[in-house]
């Protein structure tokens, strides 16, 4: 058994899409042309009833002024993946803020920004991601002053 087979077998156990894992799309550098699919475990909240993870997500909305609301997720990625050619390659996560992850939920694609790696071990790396969604007030607010 070679290294590629061992990694594929380990990832098959940790990232079983019949269990908790789901297939997400990873865009290195935010470039869609370089995108690849990878199985990962997406956890939308660190605390029950909250979309905030360690202060990086803003859960409040000021309905009078319209505001950007960021929901956070912790995503567990494998350290290695098998590429399209069948080669075992490291899954390099950049915390430059340019990498994107596309998660599909209820047939809706959700774009997430990779913020930072918050933990890792020999098989899994946990990454903090946030999404931005604009909420506009239902009425026009004029500039004051």
Backbone as a ProteinNet text record, in pm:
[ID]
protein_1_A
[PRIMARY]
XXXXXXXXXXXXXXXXXXXXXXXXXXXXXXXXXXXXXXXXXXXXXXXXXXXXXXXXXXXXXXXXXXXXXXXXXXXXXXXXXXXXXXXXXXXXXXXXXXXXXXXXXXXXXXXXXXXXXXXXXXXXXXXXXXXXXXXXXXXXXXXXX
[TERTIARY]
85.1	0	90.6	67.9	150	83.9	154.5	106.7	-27.1	-42.4	-167.9	-285.6	-267.8	-375.3	-407.6	-302.7	-323.5	-401	-362.1	-430.6	-573.9	-594.9	-730.4	-817.7	-761.3	-837.1	-868.6	-770	-791.8	-893.9	-882.3	-979.4	-1118.3	-1125.7	-1254.6	-1324.9	-1246.5	-1304	-1340.9	-1246	-1270.3	-1373.3	-1368.5	-1450.1	-1552.5	-1623.5	-1726.8	-1849.7	-1883.1	-1996.2	-2130.8	-2132.6	-2256.2	-2276.9	-2173.6	-2183	-2197.6	-2098.4	-2105.8	-2045.1	-1959.1	-1887.3	-1974.6	-1932.2	-1997.1	-1889.2	-1921.9	-1827	-1838.9	-1725.8	-1721.4	-1624.3	-1631.9	-1541.6	-1443.4	-1314.1	-1209.5	-1146.7	-1141.9	-1083.8	-954.1	-838.4	-712	-693.3	-661.5	-642.6	-769.2	-884.8	-1012	-1034	-953.1	-958.7	-1041.8	-1154.2	-1245.2	-1182.6	-1096.8	-1033.7	-944.6	-893.8	-807.8	-885.2	-1017	-1101.2	-1093.2	-1112.7	-1121.9	-1220.6	-1275.8	-1369.3	-1294.5	-1338.1	-1278.5	-1387.4	-1379.4	-1474.6	-1428.4	-1520.7	-1488.5	-1607.3	-1580.7	-1685.9	-1710.8	-1832.7	-1868.3	-1949.8	-1900.9	-1970.5	-2001.5	-2130.2	-2170	-2161.6	-2158.9	-2152.7	-2072.3	-1998	-1918.9	-1999.5	-2098.7	-2183.3	-2327	-2402.8	-2541.9	-2618.9	-2693.8	-2772.9	-2692.9	-2569.5	-2484.5	-2414	-2392.3	-2309.2	-2173.6	-2140	-2013.3	-1911.5	-1791.9	-1682.3	-1565.6	-1534.8	-1419.6	-1414.1	-1529.8	-1534.3	-1515.8	-1503	-1480.1	-1608.2	-1719.7	-1846.9	-1930.2	-1996.3	-2081.3	-2225.4	-2294.1	-2426.9	-2539	-2510.3	-2617.3	-2647.4	-2766.3	-2807.9	-2879.2	-2830.9	-2897.7	-2993	-3120.8	-3218.6	-3245.7	-3214.9	-3240.5	-3139.7	-3018.1	-2913.4	-2865.1	-2901.9	-2848.8	-2703.6	-2661	-2525.8	-2484	-2355.9	-2304.4	-2300.9	-2358.3	-2359.3	-2274.1	-2174.8	-2088.8	-2123.9	-2156.9	-2178.6	-2051.5	-2012.4	-1887	-1910.1	-1811.2	-1812.8	-1671.3	-1660.3	-1532.8	-1542.3	-1446.2	-1446.2	-1322.2	-1342.6	-1232.7	-1198.8	-1075.4	-1025.2	-920	-905.8	-794.5	-662.2	-554	-421.7	-374	-410.9	-376	-502.9	-495.1	-607.1	-552.4	-639.4	-603	-649.1	-555.1	-591.7	-653.4	-688.3	-755.8	-670.9	-538.1	-447.8	-424	-482.1	-465.3	-343	-280.2	-162.2	-202.6	-126.4	-147.7	-75.8	-151.3	-93.1	-139.5	-56.1	-100.4	-209.8	-304.6	-408.7	-359.1	-309.3	-249.6	-357.6	-376.6	-474.7	-400.1	-442.9	-380.7	-469.8	-408.4	-486.8	-470.5	-445.6	-429.3	-561.4	-672.1	-803.9	-853.7	-773.9	-814.4	-879.7	-846.5	-902.9	-1052.5	-1126.4	-1271.7	-1311.9	-1421.4	-1482.8	-1628.3	-1677.5	-1817.5	-1886.2	-1983.9	-2061	-2202.3	-2258.4	-2395.8	-2487.3	-2587.8	-2683.4	-2822.2	-2909.5	-3046.1	-3044.5	-2959.6	-2944.4	-2901.5	-2840.4	-2789.9	-2639.6	-2563	-2418.2	-2384.8	-2309.7	-2269.7	-2118.8	-2076.3	-1933.4	-1879	-1770.3	-1705.2	-1563.2	-1516.4	-1378.6	-1299.4	-1182.3	-1095.4	-1023.3	-1038	-975	-843.4	-844.7	-721.1	-737.1	-623.2	-620.8	-625.3	-721.8	-734.5	-685.7	-648.6	-595.5	-567.3	-477	-447.6	-380.4	-387	-311.5	-257.6	-220.2	-158	-253.1	-384.3	-479.6	-576.4	-605.3	-712.4	-662.3	-707.6	-681.3	-814.8	-833.3	-957.1	-935.9	-1029.7	-1015.9	-1138.2	-1114.5	-1222.9	-1256.8	-1384.7	-1431.9	-1550.4	-1565	-1678.9	-1743.7	-1872.4	-1941.6	-1993.6	-2007.5	-2062	-2191.3	-2290.5	-2420.7	-2475.5	-2511.9	-2563.2	-2711.2	-2746.6	-2886.7	-2916.9	-3012.8	-3047.8	-3174.2	-3182.1	-3301.3	-3419.1	-3537.5	-3656.6	-3696.8	-3638.7	-3669.2	-3539.1	-3548.9	-3431.6	-3389.5	-3260.1	-3208.5	-3122.1	-3162	-3086.4	-2962.7	-2869.2	-2746.2	-2776	-2726.5	-2752	-2628.2	-2650.7	-2538	-2500.3
-116.8	0	124.2	213	334.7	448.7	561.7	676.1	728.2	731.4	780.1	695.4	564.1	475	493.5	513.3	533.8	663	770.4	899.4	891	827.6	813	733.5	629.4	549.4	629.4	703.8	785.4	895.6	962	1067	1008.8	886.4	820.8	796.9	776.1	755.7	890.1	984.7	1113.8	1197.4	1194.4	1284.4	1207.2	1116.7	1035.8	1123	1142.8	1229.8	1165.8	1037.3	975.6	1005.5	1056	1092.3	1242.5	1305.8	1449.2	1535.8	1480.8	1561.4	1594.3	1697.3	1736	1782	1778.5	1821.8	1972.8	2042.1	2186.7	2217.5	2338.6	2383	2482.7	2460.8	2548.1	2626.6	2760	2847.3	2905.9	2848.6	2907.2	3047.5	3142.2	3280.2	3346.3	3282	3336.7	3321.5	3238.5	3221.9	3098.9	3120.9	3011.7	2910.8	2955.8	2865.1	2761.5	2792	2699.5	2615.4	2624.5	2558.9	2407	2343.7	2198.4	2161.5	2042	1994.3	1912.5	1923.3	1848.3	1820.6	1705.3	1672.6	1738	1800	1872.3	1864.9	1899.4	1904.5	2051.1	2098.4	2238.8	2251.2	2334.1	2361.1	2509.9	2544.5	2685.4	2765.7	2704.5	2785.5	2714.8	2794.5	2741.2	2735.4	2819.9	2822.9	2803.2	2731.4	2706.8	2838.2	2853.1	2973.2	3091.8	3069.4	3181.1	3147.8	3247.6	3232.6	3297.2	3326.4	3390.1	3286	3299.3	3211.3	3297.6	3295.3	3365.7	3512.7	3577.6	3720.6	3761.9	3668	3705.4	3723.4	3679.5	3697.7	3799.8	3884.6	3985.6	3940.6	3914.2	3858	3958.2	4082.7	4180.6	4250.9	4302.8	4375.9	4503.1	4615.3	4742	4766	4733.1	4738.3	4879.9	4980	5117.2	5166.3	5114.8	5168.7	5070.2	4943.5	4845.7	4820	4697.6	4665.3	4531	4510.9	4382.1	4289.3	4171.2	4072.4	3955.3	3920.1	3807.4	3688.2	3578.5	3454.2	3372.1	3308.5	3234.9	3085.2	3014.1	2868.3	2819	2707.7	2637.8	2518.3	2508.2	2399.5	2314.5	2183.9	2089.1	2031.6	2058.5	2008.5	1900.5	1807.5	1713.2	1785.2	1733.9	1792.9	1761.5	1643.4	1603.6	1568.1	1579.7	1541.4	1471.2	1403.3	1338.8	1430.9	1474.2	1567.2	1493.3	1566.8	1508.5	1403.8	1417.2	1320.9	1198.1	1195.5	1081.7	1091.9	1209.3	1229.1	1280.5	1238.9	1288.1	1421.6	1527.6	1661.7	1725.3	1810.9	1880.2	1980.7	1994.1	2095.3	2217.5	2314.8	2434.3	2538.6	2575.4	2676.7	2807.8	2912.5	3043.5	3130.3	3203.9	3295.6	3439.2	3453.4	3586.8	3661.2	3588.4	3649.4	3641.5	3586.3	3577.1	3443.4	3336.7	3205.9	3206.3	3129.6	3119.4	2973.3	2951.1	2819.6	2836.9	2749.2	2752.1	2631	2658.8	2554.8	2560.8	2446.5	2442	2400.7	2484	2455.9	2486.1	2386.7	2401	2451	2393.3	2428	2572.7	2633.9	2770.6	2768.8	2828	2835.8	2951.9	2923.6	3024.7	3043.8	3167.3	3197.7	3239.6	3176.2	3205.3	3253.2	3345	3391.6	3315.4	3264.6	3196.8	3302.7	3296.7	3395.2	3345.1	3226.4	3175	3028.7	2961.9	2825.7	2836.4	2770.5	2780.3	2655.4	2551.8	2430.9	2326.3	2233.7	2124.3	2010.3	1893.3	1778.5	1707.1	1582	1511.9	1486.7	1487.9	1453.7	1565.3	1655.1	1752.9	1892.8	1991.5	2132	2204.6	2275.3	2349.6	2494.5	2546.3	2678.1	2762.3	2886.8	2980	3052.3	3050	3116.7	3206.7	3315.2	3404.1	3433.8	3459.7	3502.8	3643	3717.8	3852.3	3855.9	3911.3	3921.8	4058.3	4134.1	4268.4	4263.3	4332.8	4350.3	4499	4534.2	4674.6	4705.2	4824.6	4867.7	4873.2	4854	4854	4994.6	5096.1	5232.7	5309.5	5412.8	5493.6	5577.9	5578.6	5657.6	5768	5889.7	6002.7	6033.2	6098.2	6137	6254.3	6244.4	6350	6434.4	6561.6	6645.9	6747.8
0	0	0	-95.8	-103.7	-26.2	-17.3	60.2	7.8	-124.5	-181.9	-134.7	-131	-86.8	60.8	142.2	285.5	310.5	241.3	258.1	208.2	95.1	42.3	139.1	201.1	297.2	424.2	474.7	595.3	568.4	455.1	420.9	402.2	351.4	335.3	467.4	573.4	706.6	769.6	772.3	836.4	761.9	631.1	550	467.4	532.6	469.9	443.6	316.2	282.7	315.9	349.7	398	546.2	611.4	753.1	767.3	830.7	858.5	749.4	668.4	570	448.9	378.3	253	156	29.2	-72.4	-89.9	-77.8	-95.7	-209.3	-259.2	-365.4	-304.5	-328.7	-274.3	-388.4	-374.8	-476.1	-420.9	-451.7	-404.5	-462.3	-377.5	-422.1	-471.1	-447.5	-493.2	-642.5	-708.7	-854.2	-888.5	-952.3	-984.5	-1080	-1169.8	-1266.3	-1198.4	-1077.9	-1003.8	-903	-905.6	-805.2	-814.8	-699.3	-692.8	-582.7	-594.3	-492.9	-389.2	-264.8	-154.7	-51.6	11.7	117.3	246.5	318	440.5	536.2	661.4	762.4	794.7	770.4	790.1	917.6	1010.6	1136.5	1139.1	1129.8	1115.2	1242.3	1358.1	1479	1586.4	1662.9	1771.8	1900.1	1911.3	2029.1	1985.6	2066.1	2030.2	2019.9	1911.3	1890.5	1841.6	1799.3	1758.6	1628.3	1545.9	1426.7	1448.4	1572.3	1602.4	1645.7	1596.5	1633.5	1677.4	1803.8	1859.3	1817.4	1809.3	1782.9	1639	1545.3	1406	1326.8	1378.8	1309.7	1382.7	1309.4	1371.1	1351.8	1458.7	1448.2	1454.5	1484.9	1500.6	1368.8	1359.6	1240.6	1284.5	1237.1	1263.5	1147.8	1168.7	1060.5	1011.4	1092.4	1050.3	948.3	951.9	866.3	760.2	770.7	677.5	712.9	714.2	758.9	702.5	689.4	646	766.4	753	859.7	815	895.2	861	947.8	887.6	959.9	947.9	1056.4	1060.8	1057.1	1007	1006.7	1030.4	1099.6	1111.3	1017.8	926.3	829.1	851.7	867.9	882.9	746.1	701.6	573.7	598.1	502.8	514.3	487.4	542.7	520.3	378.8	327.4	191	115.7	-15.5	-100.4	-223.8	-294.7	-420.8	-532.4	-618.8	-726	-844.2	-949.5	-1066.1	-1137.2	-1125.6	-1190	-1102.6	-981.8	-892.6	-802.8	-799.2	-715.6	-577.6	-476.8	-341.3	-327.4	-299.5	-288.1	-157.7	-98.7	22.8	-9.2	80.4	67.6	144	70	129.2	150.8	277.1	315	336.9	269.3	285.6	373.1	463.9	547.2	497.6	367.8	308.1	296.1	311.3	294.5	151.5	60.9	-79.3	-113.2	-40.5	-69	-40.3	-118.3	-102.9	-90.8	-21.2	-11.9	-50.5	-136.4	-177.3	-114.6	-29.5	37.4	-18.4	-50.8	-100.8	12.8	37.9	143.7	89.9	91.6	39.1	-105.3	-188.3	-330.1	-352.5	-252.8	-264.7	-238.4	-329.9	-313.1	-219.8	-115.3	-18	-28.8	-57.6	-69.6	66	105.5	232.1	207.1	290.4	286.7	391.5	353.9	449.5	531.2	664.4	753.1	809.6	872	930.9	968.5	983.3	1034.7	1186.5	1248.9	1394.4	1465.7	1390.9	1451.7	1345.9	1379	1286.1	1360.5	1300.6	1347.9	1224.4	1236.2	1124.2	1007.6	1032.2	926.7	890.8	985.9	967.6	1002	923.8	957.2	966.8	1078.5	1102.6	1061.6	982.8	922.9	958.3	998.2	1024.4	894.8	858.1	736.6	772.7	699.1	719.7	585.4	589.6	469	491.6	383.9	393.4	315.6	378.4	314.9	349.3	249.8	274.8	305.9	409.9	446.2	435.6	355.6	338.5	417.1	466.8	539	443.1	497.3	412.3	370.4	434	394.6	372.6	295.2	263.6	384	409.5	520.6	458.5	479.3	423.8	505.2	443.9	511.7	606.8	726.7	825.8	843.7	873.4	910.7	813
[MASK]
+++++++++++++++++++++++++++++++++++++++++++++++++++++++++++++++++++++++++++++++++++++++++++++++++++++++++++++++++++++++++++++++++++++++++++++++++

